[in-house]
Amino acid sequence: MSSKILAVCLALLPAVSVGWPWSRDMMNQISVKPEHGPDSIRLFPQRSVPMAGTKVLIHLHDADAAAKLLNPNPPTVESVQRGKKFYQVFCTPCHGQSGTGDGLVGEKFLIRPFDLTAENEQVTMPVGYIFGKVMYGDAIMPGYGNDMSPSEIWDVVNYVRHGLVSDSAALAAVAAIKKP
Ligand code: HEC
């Protein structure tokens, strides 16, 4: 009986936890938020014109749908460098500086974060799929669509494909020297 309940829970798990926007958790607290205090309601200046904003992703719902996307940012040195900065902020806790899944948070997981330096992630996987994973997350991995613009996510994709492997090799070389 209990194994049946476990099986049902496991089956439901990915569906309920996909793409937690957990990086916003700290917003939900009792402190006064901008525009919610007693004097904070300011009317728009007269003659203000509402703007529609820009639509960056049309009809895209999940990582699988993103797989067919083509990368609009060529992997220039600048793009890869920008991507590296974002990778270090958002991805290293789990995938590690090395990309192999040895981050301090990742080490605690039952399912280790996938090795981003492996052939599957470096060669086989379409770049759009990597973009989709970062945008929407997966069963355990959170989505970063709230934290980075689509262009910044493409920079991260460029770093994963055009910088991570050589950085990872350099780290391994340094570690090998340190170990007697
Ligand atoms: C909280 C830990 C965590 C963070 C942070 C994280 N990931 Fe992940 N990632 C995972 C886990 C775990 C998986 C395996 C799939 C799953 O169960 O979620 C994964 C899977 C992936 C995959 C899919 C690989 C495959 O073979 O399907 C890609 C690509 C990826 N991560 C890239 C990134 C990038 C880029 C970042 C930073 C923007 C990032 N991840 C941040 C935990 C994380």
py3Dmol code that shows the C-alpha trace and the ligand (Angstrom):
import py3Dmol

protein = """\
ATOM      1  CA  MET A   1       0.000   0.000   0.000  1.00  0.00           C
ATOM      2  CA  SER A   2       2.612   2.522   1.072  1.00  0.00           C
ATOM      3  CA  SER A   3       4.661   1.763  -2.016  1.00  0.00           C
ATOM      4  CA  LYS A   4       1.632   2.646  -4.134  1.00  0.00           C
ATOM      5  CA  ILE A   5       1.301   5.996  -2.375  1.00  0.00           C
ATOM      6  CA  LEU A   6       5.014   6.591  -2.900  1.00  0.00           C
ATOM      7  CA  ALA A   7       4.668   5.783  -6.587  1.00  0.00           C
ATOM      8  CA  VAL A   8       1.778   8.262  -6.937  1.00  0.00           C
ATOM      9  CA  CYS A   9       3.763  10.948  -5.104  1.00  0.00           C
ATOM     10  CA  LEU A  10       6.784  10.370  -7.311  1.00  0.00           C
ATOM     11  CA  ALA A  11       4.622  10.523 -10.426  1.00  0.00           C
ATOM     12  CA  LEU A  12       3.173  13.860  -9.339  1.00  0.00           C
ATOM     13  CA  LEU A  13       6.444  15.383  -8.174  1.00  0.00           C
ATOM     14  CA  PRO A  14       7.784  16.741 -11.462  1.00  0.00           C
ATOM     15  CA  ALA A  15       4.385  18.201 -12.357  1.00  0.00           C
ATOM     16  CA  VAL A  16       4.031  20.229  -9.163  1.00  0.00           C
ATOM     17  CA  SER A  17       7.582  21.417  -8.770  1.00  0.00           C
ATOM     18  CA  VAL A  18       8.543  22.370 -12.322  1.00  0.00           C
ATOM     19  CA  GLY A  19      10.199  25.752 -12.512  1.00  0.00           C
ATOM     20  CA  TRP A  20       9.811  27.076  -8.973  1.00  0.00           C
ATOM     21  CA  PRO A  21      10.362  30.802  -9.085  1.00  0.00           C
ATOM     22  CA  TRP A  22      12.074  30.331  -5.708  1.00  0.00           C
ATOM     23  CA  SER A  23      14.517  33.143  -6.144  1.00  0.00           C
ATOM     24  CA  ARG A  24      11.605  35.501  -5.350  1.00  0.00           C
ATOM     25  CA  ASP A  25      10.751  33.898  -1.999  1.00  0.00           C
ATOM     26  CA  MET A  26      12.351  36.695  -0.013  1.00  0.00           C
ATOM     27  CA  MET A  27       9.911  39.197  -1.529  1.00  0.00           C
ATOM     28  CA  ASN A  28       7.139  37.620   0.537  1.00  0.00           C
ATOM     29  CA  GLN A  29       7.732  39.209   3.908  1.00  0.00           C
ATOM     30  CA  ILE A  30       6.057  41.753   6.151  1.00  0.00           C
ATOM     31  CA  SER A  31       8.270  44.728   5.308  1.00  0.00           C
ATOM     32  CA  VAL A  32       6.612  47.624   3.448  1.00  0.00           C
ATOM     33  CA  LYS A  33       7.049  47.140  -0.257  1.00  0.00           C
ATOM     34  CA  PRO A  34       7.672  49.915  -2.763  1.00  0.00           C
ATOM     35  CA  GLU A  35       4.361  51.472  -3.812  1.00  0.00           C
ATOM     36  CA  HIS A  36       2.478  49.897  -0.891  1.00  0.00           C
ATOM     37  CA  GLY A  37       3.256  52.397   1.881  1.00  0.00           C
ATOM     38  CA  PRO A  38       0.802  55.078   3.107  1.00  0.00           C
ATOM     39  CA  ASP A  39       2.185  57.891   0.912  1.00  0.00           C
ATOM     40  CA  SER A  40       3.274  55.839  -1.975  1.00  0.00           C
ATOM     41  CA  ILE A  41       0.455  56.169  -4.451  1.00  0.00           C
ATOM     42  CA  ARG A  42       1.594  58.650  -7.016  1.00  0.00           C
ATOM     43  CA  LEU A  43      -0.585  59.436  -9.940  1.00  0.00           C
ATOM     44  CA  PHE A  44       0.965  59.322 -13.384  1.00  0.00           C
ATOM     45  CA  PRO A  45       1.957  62.739 -14.677  1.00  0.00           C
ATOM     46  CA  GLN A  46      -0.646  64.355 -16.896  1.00  0.00           C
ATOM     47  CA  ARG A  47      -0.421  63.439 -20.576  1.00  0.00           C
ATOM     48  CA  SER A  48       1.391  60.143 -19.803  1.00  0.00           C
ATOM     49  CA  VAL A  49       0.946  57.607 -22.565  1.00  0.00           C
ATOM     50  CA  PRO A  50       0.626  53.891 -21.731  1.00  0.00           C
ATOM     51  CA  MET A  51       3.210  51.728 -23.485  1.00  0.00           C
ATOM     52  CA  ALA A  52       2.546  48.188 -24.596  1.00  0.00           C
ATOM     53  CA  GLY A  53       6.074  47.010 -23.788  1.00  0.00           C
ATOM     54  CA  THR A  54       8.042  44.567 -25.876  1.00  0.00           C
ATOM     55  CA  LYS A  55       6.957  41.045 -26.542  1.00  0.00           C
ATOM     56  CA  VAL A  56      10.027  38.877 -26.348  1.00  0.00           C
ATOM     57  CA  LEU A  57       8.706  35.357 -26.479  1.00  0.00           C
ATOM     58  CA  ILE A  58       5.583  34.725 -28.452  1.00  0.00           C
ATOM     59  CA  HIS A  59       3.726  31.371 -28.077  1.00  0.00           C
ATOM     60  CA  LEU A  60       6.402  29.568 -26.045  1.00  0.00           C
ATOM     61  CA  HIS A  61       5.191  27.417 -23.166  1.00  0.00           C
ATOM     62  CA  ASP A  62       7.934  25.107 -21.977  1.00  0.00           C
ATOM     63  CA  ALA A  63      11.450  23.821 -22.467  1.00  0.00           C
ATOM     64  CA  ASP A  64      10.417  21.336 -25.150  1.00  0.00           C
ATOM     65  CA  ALA A  65       8.808  24.065 -27.234  1.00  0.00           C
ATOM     66  CA  ALA A  66      12.006  26.109 -26.884  1.00  0.00           C
ATOM     67  CA  ALA A  67      14.172  23.317 -28.328  1.00  0.00           C
ATOM     68  CA  LYS A  68      13.582  24.520 -31.899  1.00  0.00           C
ATOM     69  CA  LEU A  69      14.661  28.100 -31.154  1.00  0.00           C
ATOM     70  CA  LEU A  70      17.762  29.379 -32.887  1.00  0.00           C
ATOM     71  CA  ASN A  71      20.299  31.452 -30.968  1.00  0.00           C
ATOM     72  CA  PRO A  72      19.963  35.119 -31.980  1.00  0.00           C
ATOM     73  CA  ASN A  73      23.219  36.047 -30.122  1.00  0.00           C
ATOM     74  CA  PRO A  74      26.369  34.962 -31.943  1.00  0.00           C
ATOM     75  CA  PRO A  75      28.915  33.465 -29.489  1.00  0.00           C
ATOM     76  CA  THR A  76      31.234  36.478 -29.510  1.00  0.00           C
ATOM     77  CA  VAL A  77      33.864  36.921 -26.794  1.00  0.00           C
ATOM     78  CA  GLU A  78      31.616  39.592 -25.204  1.00  0.00           C
ATOM     79  CA  SER A  79      28.545  37.356 -25.172  1.00  0.00           C
ATOM     80  CA  VAL A  80      30.493  34.429 -23.678  1.00  0.00           C
ATOM     81  CA  GLN A  81      31.978  36.731 -20.998  1.00  0.00           C
ATOM     82  CA  ARG A  82      28.535  38.113 -20.110  1.00  0.00           C
ATOM     83  CA  GLY A  83      27.193  34.578 -19.962  1.00  0.00           C
ATOM     84  CA  LYS A  84      30.026  33.513 -17.673  1.00  0.00           C
ATOM     85  CA  LYS A  85      29.078  36.207 -15.150  1.00  0.00           C
ATOM     86  CA  PHE A  86      25.465  35.030 -15.083  1.00  0.00           C
ATOM     87  CA  TYR A  87      26.568  31.392 -14.947  1.00  0.00           C
ATOM     88  CA  GLN A  88      28.662  32.142 -11.888  1.00  0.00           C
ATOM     89  CA  VAL A  89      25.739  33.847 -10.152  1.00  0.00           C
ATOM     90  CA  PHE A  90      22.931  31.455 -11.016  1.00  0.00           C
ATOM     91  CA  CYS A  91      24.363  28.088 -12.027  1.00  0.00           C
ATOM     92  CA  THR A  92      27.475  27.406  -9.930  1.00  0.00           C
ATOM     93  CA  PRO A  93      25.559  26.591  -6.709  1.00  0.00           C
ATOM     94  CA  CYS A  94      24.401  23.378  -8.362  1.00  0.00           C
ATOM     95  CA  HIS A  95      26.352  22.691 -11.548  1.00  0.00           C
ATOM     96  CA  GLY A  96      29.593  23.993 -10.021  1.00  0.00           C
ATOM     97  CA  GLN A  97      32.329  26.215 -11.475  1.00  0.00           C
ATOM     98  CA  SER A  98      33.423  23.098 -13.314  1.00  0.00           C
ATOM     99  CA  GLY A  99      29.975  22.508 -14.825  1.00  0.00           C
ATOM    100  CA  THR A 100      30.114  18.870 -13.786  1.00  0.00           C
ATOM    101  CA  GLY A 101      27.458  19.136 -11.060  1.00  0.00           C
ATOM    102  CA  ASP A 102      29.781  19.497  -8.066  1.00  0.00           C
ATOM    103  CA  GLY A 103      28.360  22.766  -6.692  1.00  0.00           C
ATOM    104  CA  LEU A 104      27.825  22.912  -2.934  1.00  0.00           C
ATOM    105  CA  VAL A 105      24.031  22.862  -3.278  1.00  0.00           C
ATOM    106  CA  GLY A 106      24.107  20.282  -6.042  1.00  0.00           C
ATOM    107  CA  GLU A 107      26.128  17.905  -3.885  1.00  0.00           C
ATOM    108  CA  LYS A 108      23.179  17.589  -1.499  1.00  0.00           C
ATOM    109  CA  PHE A 109      20.761  16.453  -4.189  1.00  0.00           C
ATOM    110  CA  LEU A 110      19.555  12.921  -4.713  1.00  0.00           C
ATOM    111  CA  ILE A 111      19.550  13.580  -8.452  1.00  0.00           C
ATOM    112  CA  ARG A 112      22.852  15.316  -9.079  1.00  0.00           C
ATOM    113  CA  PRO A 113      22.629  18.321 -11.393  1.00  0.00           C
ATOM    114  CA  PHE A 114      23.543  17.094 -14.858  1.00  0.00           C
ATOM    115  CA  ASP A 115      27.116  17.416 -16.087  1.00  0.00           C
ATOM    116  CA  LEU A 116      27.011  20.336 -18.510  1.00  0.00           C
ATOM    117  CA  THR A 117      30.453  19.481 -19.907  1.00  0.00           C
ATOM    118  CA  ALA A 118      29.293  16.038 -21.135  1.00  0.00           C
ATOM    119  CA  GLU A 119      28.924  15.269 -24.839  1.00  0.00           C
ATOM    120  CA  ASN A 120      25.133  15.229 -24.581  1.00  0.00           C
ATOM    121  CA  GLU A 121      25.020  18.829 -23.299  1.00  0.00           C
ATOM    122  CA  GLN A 122      27.936  20.093 -25.418  1.00  0.00           C
ATOM    123  CA  VAL A 123      27.111  18.517 -28.783  1.00  0.00           C
ATOM    124  CA  THR A 124      23.877  16.538 -29.014  1.00  0.00           C
ATOM    125  CA  MET A 125      21.436  18.842 -27.281  1.00  0.00           C
ATOM    126  CA  PRO A 126      19.984  21.694 -29.390  1.00  0.00           C
ATOM    127  CA  VAL A 127      20.938  25.127 -28.025  1.00  0.00           C
ATOM    128  CA  GLY A 128      17.227  25.972 -27.826  1.00  0.00           C
ATOM    129  CA  TYR A 129      16.774  23.120 -25.351  1.00  0.00           C
ATOM    130  CA  ILE A 130      19.441  24.558 -23.036  1.00  0.00           C
ATOM    131  CA  PHE A 131      17.740  27.950 -23.383  1.00  0.00           C
ATOM    132  CA  GLY A 132      14.398  26.347 -22.473  1.00  0.00           C
ATOM    133  CA  LYS A 133      15.803  24.572 -19.403  1.00  0.00           C
ATOM    134  CA  VAL A 134      17.246  27.827 -18.071  1.00  0.00           C
ATOM    135  CA  MET A 135      14.073  29.770 -18.880  1.00  0.00           C
ATOM    136  CA  TYR A 136      11.577  27.265 -17.427  1.00  0.00           C
ATOM    137  CA  GLY A 137      13.603  24.919 -15.185  1.00  0.00           C
ATOM    138  CA  ASP A 138      12.976  21.218 -14.702  1.00  0.00           C
ATOM    139  CA  ALA A 139      11.797  18.870 -11.949  1.00  0.00           C
ATOM    140  CA  ILE A 140      14.409  20.131  -9.496  1.00  0.00           C
ATOM    141  CA  MET A 141      16.166  22.919 -11.312  1.00  0.00           C
ATOM    142  CA  PRO A 142      14.423  26.288 -10.906  1.00  0.00           C
ATOM    143  CA  GLY A 143      13.559  28.431 -13.922  1.00  0.00           C
ATOM    144  CA  TYR A 144      15.422  31.686 -14.459  1.00  0.00           C
ATOM    145  CA  GLY A 145      12.968  33.428 -16.788  1.00  0.00           C
ATOM    146  CA  ASN A 146      12.249  35.939 -13.997  1.00  0.00           C
ATOM    147  CA  ASP A 147      15.894  36.728 -13.352  1.00  0.00           C
ATOM    148  CA  MET A 148      17.456  37.073 -16.778  1.00  0.00           C
ATOM    149  CA  SER A 149      16.228  38.533 -20.051  1.00  0.00           C
ATOM    150  CA  PRO A 150      16.043  36.127 -23.012  1.00  0.00           C
ATOM    151  CA  SER A 151      19.170  37.767 -24.443  1.00  0.00           C
ATOM    152  CA  GLU A 152      21.044  37.203 -21.168  1.00  0.00           C
ATOM    153  CA  ILE A 153      19.932  33.558 -21.151  1.00  0.00           C
ATOM    154  CA  TRP A 154      21.346  33.161 -24.672  1.00  0.00           C
ATOM    155  CA  ASP A 155      24.635  34.587 -23.329  1.00  0.00           C
ATOM    156  CA  VAL A 156      24.593  31.847 -20.658  1.00  0.00           C
ATOM    157  CA  VAL A 157      23.942  29.264 -23.386  1.00  0.00           C
ATOM    158  CA  ASN A 158      26.950  30.673 -25.284  1.00  0.00           C
ATOM    159  CA  TYR A 159      29.106  30.339 -22.174  1.00  0.00           C
ATOM    160  CA  VAL A 160      27.965  26.758 -21.577  1.00  0.00           C
ATOM    161  CA  ARG A 161      28.848  25.854 -25.165  1.00  0.00           C
ATOM    162  CA  HIS A 162      31.918  28.036 -25.784  1.00  0.00           C
ATOM    163  CA  GLY A 163      33.672  28.624 -22.460  1.00  0.00           C
ATOM    164  CA  LEU A 164      32.632  26.178 -19.772  1.00  0.00           C
ATOM    165  CA  VAL A 165      34.621  23.173 -21.000  1.00  0.00           C
ATOM    166  CA  SER A 166      37.935  25.034 -21.217  1.00  0.00           C
ATOM    167  CA  ASP A 167      37.329  26.745 -17.829  1.00  0.00           C
ATOM    168  CA  SER A 168      36.502  23.343 -16.372  1.00  0.00           C
ATOM    169  CA  ALA A 169      39.711  21.809 -17.750  1.00  0.00           C
ATOM    170  CA  ALA A 170      41.738  24.728 -16.335  1.00  0.00           C
ATOM    171  CA  LEU A 171      40.158  24.195 -12.891  1.00  0.00           C
ATOM    172  CA  ALA A 172      40.925  20.459 -13.013  1.00  0.00           C
ATOM    173  CA  ALA A 173      44.533  21.212 -13.955  1.00  0.00           C
ATOM    174  CA  VAL A 174      44.942  23.586 -10.993  1.00  0.00           C
ATOM    175  CA  ALA A 175      43.336  21.015  -8.645  1.00  0.00           C
ATOM    176  CA  ALA A 176      45.743  18.336  -9.918  1.00  0.00           C
ATOM    177  CA  ILE A 177      48.759  20.558  -9.168  1.00  0.00           C
ATOM    178  CA  LYS A 178      47.497  21.279  -5.641  1.00  0.00           C
ATOM    179  CA  LYS A 179      47.068  17.572  -4.832  1.00  0.00           C
ATOM    180  CA  PRO A 180      50.484  16.090  -4.139  1.00  0.00           C
TER     181      PRO A 180
END
"""
ligand_1 = """\
43
HEC
C 19.134 24.273 -7.657
C 20.136 23.594 -8.460
C 20.312 24.012 -9.893
C 20.630 25.259 -10.374
C 20.865 26.536 -9.596
C 20.753 25.123 -11.819
N 20.504 23.817 -12.188
Fe 20.535 23.065 -14.059
N 19.900 21.292 -13.374
C 19.744 20.943 -12.043
C 19.268 19.577 -11.933
C 19.002 18.809 -10.646
C 19.124 19.111 -13.256
C 18.605 17.741 -13.703
C 17.162 17.911 -14.144
C 16.219 18.104 -12.975
O 15.849 17.125 -12.360
O 15.851 19.251 -12.646
C 19.530 20.219 -14.137
C 19.518 20.160 -15.525
C 20.039 21.131 -16.351
C 20.100 21.049 -17.799
C 19.548 19.915 -18.635
C 20.633 18.935 -18.922
C 20.075 17.706 -19.612
O 20.902 16.834 -19.952
O 18.843 17.600 -19.797
C 20.710 22.184 -18.256
C 21.022 22.540 -19.699
C 21.007 22.989 -17.090
N 20.591 22.317 -15.953
C 21.638 24.211 -17.130
C 21.668 25.085 -16.052
C 22.138 26.455 -16.139
C 22.743 27.082 -17.390
C 21.940 27.012 -14.907
C 22.149 28.438 -14.504
C 21.347 29.417 -15.183
C 21.382 25.986 -14.018
N 21.242 24.845 -14.758
C 21.084 26.159 -12.675
C 19.968 21.770 -10.956
C 20.232 23.116 -11.037
"""
view = py3Dmol.view(width=600, height=400)
view.addModel(protein, "pdb")
view.setStyle({"model": 0}, {"cartoon": {"style": "trace"}})
view.addModel(ligand_1, "xyz")
view.setStyle({"model": 1}, {"stick": {}})
view.zoomTo()
view.show()
